Amino acid sequence: MGTMNKILTVLGIVSAVFVTLCFVFVWYEKTIPDALIISYFGAVGTEGAVMGWIKNVKEKNNGNNK
């Protein structure tokens, strides 16, 4: 398993835990942590987009070298 796949797996697990904890927080506290949610998914989305871009560039470069 490559490094990018490991990072994406960890991001998926952490995101699932984060969403679950947000649901629990909303259920018991009756408030929504908007800034925290926006910041978290902005960071995770940016990380995923950059990793996808890097993988796409690597695939294109490997295809041209063959």
C-alpha positions as CSV (number, residue, x, y, z in Angstrom):
1,M,0.0,0.0,0.0
2,G,1.4,3.3,-1.1
3,T,1.9,6.4,1.2
4,M,-0.9,8.3,-0.5
5,N,-3.3,5.4,0.0
6,K,-2.4,5.2,3.7
7,I,-2.9,9.0,4.1
8,L,-6.3,8.8,2.4
9,T,-7.3,5.9,4.6
10,V,-6.3,7.8,7.8
11,L,-8.2,10.9,6.5
12,G,-11.3,8.8,5.9
13,I,-11.2,7.3,9.4
14,V,-10.5,10.6,11.1
15,S,-13.3,12.2,9.1
16,A,-15.8,9.5,10.1
17,V,-14.8,10.0,13.8
18,F,-15.0,13.7,13.4
19,V,-18.5,13.6,11.9
20,T,-19.6,11.1,14.6
21,L,-18.3,13.4,17.4
22,C,-20.0,16.4,15.8
23,F,-23.3,14.5,15.8
24,V,-22.8,13.6,19.5
25,F,-21.9,17.2,20.3
26,V,-25.0,18.5,18.6
27,W,-27.2,15.9,20.2
28,Y,-26.1,16.7,23.8
29,E,-25.2,20.4,23.6
30,K,-27.8,21.5,21.1
31,T,-25.3,23.7,19.2
32,I,-23.4,23.3,16.0
33,P,-19.7,24.1,15.8
34,D,-19.9,25.8,12.4
35,A,-16.4,27.3,12.3
36,L,-14.8,24.0,13.4
37,I,-16.6,22.0,10.7
38,I,-15.8,24.5,7.9
39,S,-12.2,24.7,8.9
40,Y,-11.8,20.9,9.2
41,F,-13.4,20.0,5.9
42,G,-11.6,22.9,4.2
43,A,-8.3,21.5,5.3
44,V,-9.2,17.9,4.5
45,G,-10.6,18.9,1.1
46,T,-7.5,20.8,0.3
47,E,-5.3,17.9,1.3
48,G,-7.3,15.5,-0.8
49,A,-7.3,17.8,-3.8
50,V,-3.5,18.4,-3.7
51,M,-2.9,14.6,-3.3
52,G,-5.2,13.9,-6.3
53,W,-3.4,16.5,-8.3
54,I,0.0,15.1,-7.4
55,K,-1.1,11.6,-8.3
56,N,-2.6,12.8,-11.6
57,V,0.7,14.5,-12.6
58,K,2.7,11.3,-11.6
59,E,0.4,9.1,-13.7
60,K,0.8,11.5,-16.7
61,N,4.6,11.6,-16.4
62,N,4.8,7.8,-16.1
63,G,2.7,7.3,-19.2
64,N,4.9,9.7,-21.2
65,N,8.1,7.9,-20.2
66,K,7.1,4.5,-21.4
